[in-house]
Amino acid sequence: MKPYLAKIDTNTTGSRADVTPLFADREAFSQLADDLATPFLEPDIHTVMVIDALGFILGTAIAERLAVGLVPARREGKLHVETIHESFVDHSGERKALEMRPDAPKRGMNVVVADE
């Protein structure tokens, strides 16, 4: 097990752990981002799609290491422009939706998706 994983607080209420202590430790977070980006250094990756909101943090670090752009997928209603919309049922069984601009990513792009 990677030492930085011990920074994740699993003593939380509900079904999710708190990753923010890992994000707060510069060295641990840097190593995590390096480890997550490494498998994608060789493939021809065009962009990183990040899922609202903690995914923005992690995905930005991955995109920076891969030297590619970033496509945010936002919660429904957060973008005040034309969007494409996808509804889904999340881990808790609740219906949700994500939206993004219709011009990104473009058809044929190789995309890495990052979420917390």
ABEGO torsion letter per residue (X at the ends): XBAAAAABBABBBEABBBAAAAAABAAAAAAAAAAAAAAAAABBBABBBBBOAAAAAAAAAAAAAAGBBBBBBBBBGABABBBBBBBBBBAAGBBBBBBBBAAOBBBGBBBBBBBX
